[in-house]
Every structure is written in structure tokens, then in C-alpha cells.
Amino acid sequence: MTYDFNANEILKMAEQIERNGYQFYTAAAENVTDPRAKDFLSKLADMESKHEKYFASIRSQLSDQEKEMTVFDPDGEVELYLRALADIRIFFEKKIDASSLEEILKAAITAEKDSIVFYLGMKNTVPERLGRSKVDEIIEEEMRHITMLSEELLALKR
């Protein structure tokens, strides 16, 4: 059995993933000793916080139709399910050398790739009338994250 989701539910999940990213980068910044790396990771944490607000802003502008519930859910279990997916799949606890900026960047790139794959799969569960195009906006934002992280990783290796 498959369910359709709406843009509101997916954007809530995106906000949670950004919160998880904020926690990841904040913890990483605390573990590195290099001031430049610490500053860069703190900026990434700030960026994740801004993205959370950006997704919340998009969500606040959704039409009633894009917020329309697709299943009877009086106990809010759909939101709990989606939040659990966001918490488990993206920026989950990883065993990495938290003092190595290179390892942190590699883990972050992997997390961003995982999020894109996740949103691509979720996109198919959001009918166009329920805001599928909003999922594309999330995917595009995550792709920009990968570009920025990859550029920093390449600069580090030079």
C-alpha cells in the first residue's frame, strides 16, 4: 500500500533534516582545533539554520491544497513517521574522525547525497496538486550544499 504525502509534510521533514545538519556541524566545530576549520564548520551550522528558516518560510506560503491531508491521521502518526525517517537517514550519528575537517566534509557530502536520494524518492509520493514542485526546491538547495562542500574539500586537498 502506498500513501501520498503533501508538500507541507515534506517541508516539515526538510526542516528537521536542517536541524540535524545544524547539530552535526555544531558538534563538528567543537571537535576541531584548527581555527579556520572551526570557523568554516560554524558557518555551515549557521547556513543549516538559515535553510531551516527558508523551508519554514516556503511552508508558510503553501496553499490549503498543498497542506491537504491525504490520510485520516487523528494522532499525527504520519508526521512522527516522517520525522523518524529524517532523523534516521540523514545526518545520523556517524563514526568519523571528528577532528579531521576532511573526514567531516566527506561525511557531510554523503549526508547531502543521502538527502537528495531520499527527497527524490519522496517526490514520487507527492502529487503535483499537493506541491511536488516544492520538493524540487528542496532538492535544488541540497545540490547547492554538495557543490559548496565539494569545493571546500577540493581546496583542502590542494
Rosetta blueprint (number, residue, H / E / L):
1 M L
2 T L
3 Y L
4 D L
5 F L
6 N L
7 A H
8 N H
9 E H
10 I H
11 L H
12 K H
13 M H
14 A H
15 E H
16 Q H
17 I H
18 E H
19 R H
20 N H
21 G H
22 Y H
23 Q H
24 F H
25 Y H
26 T H
27 A H
28 A H
29 A H
30 E H
31 N H
32 V L
33 T L
34 D L
35 P H
36 R H
37 A H
38 K H
39 D H
40 F H
41 L H
42 S H
43 K H
44 L H
45 A H
46 D H
47 M H
48 E H
49 S H
50 K H
51 H H
52 E H
53 K H
54 Y H
55 F H
56 A H
57 S H
58 I H
59 R H
60 S H
61 Q L
62 L L
63 S L
64 D L
65 Q H
66 E H
67 K H
68 E L
69 M L
70 T L
71 V L
72 F L
73 D L
74 P L
75 D L
76 G L
77 E H
78 V H
79 E H
80 L H
81 Y H
82 L H
83 R H
84 A H
85 L H
86 A H
87 D H
88 I H
89 R H
90 I L
91 F L
92 F L
93 E L
94 K L
95 K L
96 I L
97 D L
98 A L
99 S L
100 S L
101 L H
102 E H
103 E H
104 I H
105 L H
106 K H
107 A H
108 A H
109 I H
110 T H
111 A H
112 E H
113 K H
114 D H
115 S H
116 I H
117 V H
118 F H
119 Y H
120 L H
121 G H
122 M H
123 K H
124 N L
125 T L
126 V L
127 P L
128 E H
129 R H
130 L H
131 G L
132 R H
133 S H
134 K H
135 V H
136 D H
137 E H
138 I H
139 I H
140 E H
141 E H
142 E H
143 M H
144 R H
145 H H
146 I H
147 T H
148 M H
149 L H
150 S H
151 E H
152 E H
153 L H
154 L H
155 A H
156 L H
157 K H
158 R L
